[in-house]
Amino acid sequence: MLLNLVKFIARVFFKTCYDFRIEGLENIPKTGALIVAGNHLSNADPPAIGAFMGTVRDSRFMAKKELFAVPGLGWFFRHCGYISVDRKRTIGDFGALEGAIKALQNGECITMFPEGTRSKTGKPQKPKSGIGLLVYKTGASVLPVKIDGTFGWPWVRKIRVKIGQPFTLTKDPALEPKVQYKQFANEIMEKINSITI
């Protein structure tokens, strides 16, 4: 009930305060393990994705650890089952990855940003290998999402979100797992960047 209320308020906010448009909601698989992967331009990206995609299917977001320490927000994130990620760990937050793997193995939906952090220039960044590991370990489908217009938020006017077609990636037995993780991550980022708005 609380999550639905928050999503409703966010939808009203974006539709009222911005020239907001989202396309491709019909591309969201309603069941099965799914990783929603989007580019990351501002703090507006998670609610812009979650509020509208949540009308079709709820998702557990992977969010930076610092947000869980914010009074009220941290409680909400934990209440929604969001997964805390410690970005300061140089070799990755394996606890967060394990939590995401378990969720995907249970057929849930996870939303994450492969770049790992917001772009400081508004241009695409190289992805981290974490999303590739999740796909490799779980075989989950990936739903690419392109966000445009949120860089510089809240001082922006036009925001566009476009959801691409879900796809799967196949392991290459000739490659070492770590090499495959990076390759998968790059392929996913290419899919996101190739979406035209």
N, C-alpha and C positions, 0 to 999 in steps of 0.2 A: 504493500500500500504506500509506504513512504517513498520507495524508489519510483513508483508510478507518478506520484505527486511531483517529485523533483524533476522527472523527465517532462511532465506537462508544463511546469513553470519554465524550464529551459526552452522548450519549443515556442512558448508564447514570447519569451524574451528575444530569441533569435528572429522570429517572424515579425515582431513589432519594431525592434530597434535596428534591424539590418535588412538589406535587400538580400534575403536568404533563399537559396534554392538547393534542393537535394534530388538527385536522380539515381535510379537503379535499385530502389528498395525491393523490387520484385526479384532481384538477383540473390537475395539472402536465403541460404538454405535454412529451413526451419528446424531441422534436426541434424544430429551427427556432429562429430568433433570438427570445430571450425576455428581458424585463427583469422581475425579481422586485422588487416595490416594497413596502416595509413602513413602518409608523410606527416611531418610534425613542424608546424610553423609558429604556434602560440599556445597559450593555456586554454584558448577557446576550442581547440581541436577535440579533446575528449568529450566535453558536453555536446559539441556540434554533431559528433558521431553518435554518441550514446543516446541522446534524447530522441533522435529520429529513427535510428536503426532499432532502438528499443521498442518501437511500436510493432515490430515484427518478431524480434528475438532479443532477449536480454543477454548481456555479456559481462564477463568478469574482466575488469581492466587490470593491466599491470601498470602500477604507478610508483613513482619514486618514493623512497622511504621517508623523505622529509615531509611529504604531504600528510603522512599518517600521524605526525606530531602536532599538526594544526588542530586546536580545539574545535570540536564539532565536526570538522571535515574528516579527521581521522576516525572518529566514531562511525560516521556514515560509511566510509570506505570499508571498515571492518564489518559493518552490518551487511554490506552488499557482497562480501566475500572477495573484495579486490585483493590483489596480490602485491605485497610490498617488495620493491626492488632496491637493493643497496648499490647504487651506481659507482660508489667509490672502490668497490672490490675490483682489483686490476684484472682478475681472470674470470670475472663474472659471478653473479649471485646464484650459486647452485641451489640454495634453498628455495629461491623464487622460481627457478626453472623446474625444480622437482614438483612444486605446487602446481605450476601450469601443466606439467606433464600429467599429473594425476587428474586434473580437471578435464583435460582433453581425452584421456583414456576413459573417462566417465561420460563422454559424448557431449561435453559442455562447449561453450563458446568463449574464447579469450580474445580481448582486443589489446593490441600493442603497437608501438611505433618502432619499426626496425632500426631507425637511425639512433635510437637511444636517448636523444635529447632534442630540444628545439633548435631549428636552424637559426643561426645568428645573422645570416645574410638573406634569407628567404629563398635560397637555392638548395637543391637536393644535396644530401650528405651521403657518405658511404654508410651502409648498414652494419650493425653489429652481428656477430655470428649466432647470437642467442635464438633468434627466430628460426634459423636454419637447423639448429639442434632440435628444437621442438618439432619441426616437421619430420626430421630424420627419425626421431624416437617414437613418434606417434602416428605418422602417416596422415595427419589431419589435413583437410582441405584448407586452402588459403583464399580469403576474399580481399582483393586489393581495393583500397579506397583512396581517392585523390581529393585533397583539400586545397582550395585556392581562395585567397583573399583574406586570410586571418593573420598574415604577417603584419605586425604593427597594431594588432588588436589591443585595446578596444577602439582605437581611432581609425577605424576602417568603415567602409559602407557596404560593399558587395561581397558576399561570401557564397562560395559554391562548393558543394560536396557531390562527388560522383562515385558511385559504387560500380566496380567492374564485375566481371564474371568469375565465379569461383573456379579454382584449378587445383590440381594435385601435382606433386613432384615425385619422380621415381629415383630411387637410389641407384648409384653406379657401383657395383661390387668391386670395380677396379680401383676405386678411389678410397683413400683413408677417410674415416669419419670426419675428422676436423677439416679436411679439405672440402668435403661434401657440405658441411655446415656453412662454410663461407660461400660456396657456390650457390647453395639454395638461397641464402640471404641476398646475394646479388641478383639472382633471378627474380625474387619477390620484389626487390626494390625497382628493378627494371619494369616489371608489370605495373607497379604503382605509377612510376614516372611516365609510362607510355599512355596512360589514360588521358584523353583530351577533354577539356572542359570549354 
